[in-house]
């Protein structure tokens, strides 16, 4: 049926774009192997492909250990912990990101924090986080 074709075409396009992104990150690595933004990009790409061990390596083993607590690595690790159903760890990482980068962390980090709170049964905290996210970015 038409939906099956659309989904298959979408999957092929996603795979093609992921391969292209991976090739670009490899090229960037060849230029500069110690660029944290390349590590974070590779971490996000691996996270999107559900390759948790590789994502953890780029976020935790490279970026956080080499550069300290920078915002994209904290958020990447938090998202990874959430996907692994380690909600308390995700909540703590989102909280650290918000405490260290109160403005820069933005509304999306509050949504992640709220989702972790919800999964932990902290409904009032989740609602407060969602309200704060909405206050920060009503269009999100």
N, C-alpha and C positions, 0 to 999 in steps of 0.2 A: 504494500500500500504506500501511499504518498508519504506518510509520516515516517515509515521505516527508511525510505530513501533519504528524507531530510535528515534524520538522525544519523544515518551512516555517513552522509556527506559532511555533516557537522563534526563527527568524530574524526574523519579523515583530515579535515581542515585543522582541527585542534592538534592532532598528531603532527601534522606538517609544521604548524607554527611552533610547537614545542621543540621539534627537531631543529628548526631555524634558530630559536632562542638558545638552545644548547650549543649550536655551532658558533653563535656570536659570543657566548660566554667563553668558549674555548679560545676563540680568537683574542678576546680581551685578556685572558690569562696569559697568552703568549706575549702580549705587550707588557703586562704588569701583573706578576703573580701574587702580589701582596696588596691588592686593592680591595678594601672591605666592601665596597659597593658591588663588586663582582661576586664576592662570596655570598652576600645577602641575596643577590639576584639568583644565584645558583641554588641557594637555600629555598627561596620562594618557588622556583621551578620544580625542585624535587618535592616540595610540599604539595604543589598542585598535582603532581603525578603519584602522590601517596607513597613516596620513597622516604619514609621517616628516618631511617638510619643516615641516609645521605643528607637530608635536610638538617638533622641534628648536628652532623659533622660541620656543615657550613655555618650554622648559627652559633653553636656552642663551642665546638672545638677550635674553630678558626676565629670568627668575628668576636665573640664575647671574651675569649681568652686573650686574643691579641690586641683588641681595641677597647676593652672594657664594655660597660653597659651603654651601648648606643641604641637609639630608639628602634630602628628597623629590625635589629637582631632580637631585642626583647619581644617585640610584637610577633616576629616570626616564631620564636620559641613558644610564646603563649598560644599561638594558633595551632602549633604542632601538638602541644600538650592537650589542648581542647579536642583535637581530632583523635588523640589517643585515649580520650575519656579520662584524662588525669585533670579533672576540673579544679581541684584545689591548687595544683601547681600552675594551671593556666590563670586562675584568679590572682595568684600571687605575682605572676609575671606581668599581667595587665596592670595590677596595682603599682608595681615598681615603675612601669613605664609612665603611668599617669603622675606618680609622685615626682619622678625625676624630670619629666618633660610635660608639665601641666597643660601648656597651650599646644605644643607641637604634636602631642599624642592624639589630639583631635577626638571627634565624635565616635569614629569607628572603634577606637580602643575602649571607649565606655560601653559600646554595644557588646564587644567581646567580654568585657568584665561582667556586664549584666547577664550575658548568656551563661557564663561560668557560675555566677551567683544563683541563677535559676536552676541549673543542673544540681547545685548543692542544696537546693531547697530554701535558699535565702531570698524569698520572693520580694520582701520589702526592699532589700538592697538592690535586687535586680530592677525593680520598678524605678527606684531612685536613679540608677545608672542610665536607664533608658530615657528618663525625663531629662537628665543632664545632657545626654547625647543629642536629644531633640532641641534643647535650649542652645547648644553649641552650633548645631547645623539643622535647622528646621526642614531643609530640602532633602536631607539624607533619609 
